[in-house]
Amino acid sequence: MKARIEPRGLPIELAAQYVGLSLSTFSAEVKKGLAPEPTWLTKNRKVWLREKLDDYLDRKDKGMEVSETWSDRIAKLRSNTSGAQKQKASNTHTTAGTSKRSV
């Protein structure tokens, strides 16, 4: 018996089906920045990751698609990560050649 593999990356036709949209509507959502952009596997092969499609559906369910584009969301996530790294760095003090984290 062969193991069934569920692909993590979906071509655009399956990505549109996965989120329940027609190909043209999904393509328009991507173009507007409301749906996630593809991940390029090679210069000629792009796929949509299930995790990003799930996040897209979650945002739709919460009514976030109008106020926040996918690009805005990525930028916010990146800035939050950078902020957390800066905060972590500022919580580390050097005393007599040893590094101690403040509590």
C-alpha positions as CSV (number, residue, x, y, z in Angstrom):
1,M,0.0,0.0,0.0
2,K,1.4,3.4,-1.1
3,A,1.5,6.2,1.4
4,R,-0.7,9.2,0.4
5,I,1.2,12.4,0.3
6,E,-0.7,15.7,0.9
7,P,1.3,18.4,-0.8
8,R,2.1,21.4,1.3
9,G,2.4,23.6,-1.8
10,L,-0.5,23.9,-4.2
11,P,-0.6,25.1,-7.8
12,I,-2.9,28.1,-8.3
13,E,-5.8,26.0,-9.5
14,L,-5.8,23.9,-6.4
15,A,-5.1,26.9,-4.1
16,A,-8.2,28.6,-5.5
17,Q,-10.2,25.4,-4.9
18,Y,-8.7,25.0,-1.4
19,V,-10.1,28.4,-0.4
20,G,-13.3,27.9,-2.2
21,L,-12.9,30.6,-4.9
22,S,-12.9,30.5,-8.7
23,L,-9.5,30.8,-10.3
24,S,-10.2,34.3,-11.6
25,T,-11.4,35.6,-8.1
26,F,-8.5,34.0,-6.4
27,S,-6.1,35.6,-8.9
28,A,-7.7,39.0,-8.3
29,E,-7.3,38.6,-4.5
30,V,-3.6,37.8,-5.0
31,K,-3.2,40.7,-7.3
32,K,-4.8,43.1,-4.8
33,G,-2.6,41.8,-2.1
34,L,-5.5,40.3,-0.1
35,A,-4.5,36.7,-0.7
36,P,-1.0,35.4,-0.1
37,E,1.6,35.6,-2.8
38,P,3.1,32.3,-4.1
39,T,6.3,30.7,-3.0
40,W,8.6,30.2,-5.9
41,L,10.2,26.7,-5.9
42,T,12.1,27.3,-9.2
43,K,12.1,30.2,-11.7
44,N,9.2,28.5,-13.5
45,R,7.3,26.8,-10.6
46,K,5.3,28.6,-8.0
47,V,3.0,27.2,-5.3
48,W,0.8,28.5,-2.5
49,L,1.5,27.1,0.9
50,R,-1.4,25.6,2.8
51,E,-0.4,27.4,6.0
52,K,-0.7,30.8,4.2
53,L,-4.0,29.8,2.6
54,D,-5.3,28.8,6.1
55,D,-4.2,32.1,7.5
56,Y,-6.0,33.9,4.6
57,L,-9.2,32.0,5.4
58,D,-8.9,32.9,9.1
59,R,-8.5,36.6,8.2
60,K,-11.5,36.4,6.0
61,D,-13.5,34.8,8.8
62,K,-12.5,37.6,11.1
63,G,-13.3,40.3,8.5
64,M,-9.7,41.5,8.2
65,E,-9.4,41.4,4.4
66,V,-10.5,45.0,3.9
67,S,-8.3,46.7,6.5
68,E,-5.1,44.7,6.1
69,T,-3.5,43.3,3.0
70,W,-1.3,40.3,3.0
71,S,1.8,42.5,2.4
72,D,0.7,44.6,5.5
73,R,0.4,41.5,7.5
74,I,3.9,40.2,6.5
75,A,5.4,43.6,7.3
76,K,3.7,43.7,10.7
77,L,4.9,40.1,11.5
78,R,8.5,41.1,10.5
79,S,8.5,44.2,12.6
80,N,7.1,42.3,15.6
81,T,9.9,39.8,15.2
82,S,12.5,42.5,15.0
83,G,11.0,44.3,18.0
84,A,11.1,41.1,20.0
85,Q,14.8,40.5,19.1
86,K,15.6,44.2,20.0
87,Q,13.8,43.8,23.3
88,K,15.7,40.6,24.1
89,A,19.0,42.2,23.3
90,S,18.2,45.2,25.5
91,N,17.4,42.8,28.4
92,T,20.9,41.4,28.3
93,H,23.6,43.2,30.4
94,T,27.3,42.5,30.5
95,T,28.9,42.5,33.9
96,A,32.6,41.6,34.5
97,G,32.9,39.8,31.2
98,T,29.8,37.6,31.7
99,S,26.4,38.1,30.2
100,K,23.3,38.2,32.5
101,R,19.7,38.6,31.5
102,S,17.6,40.9,33.6
103,V,14.4,39.5,34.9
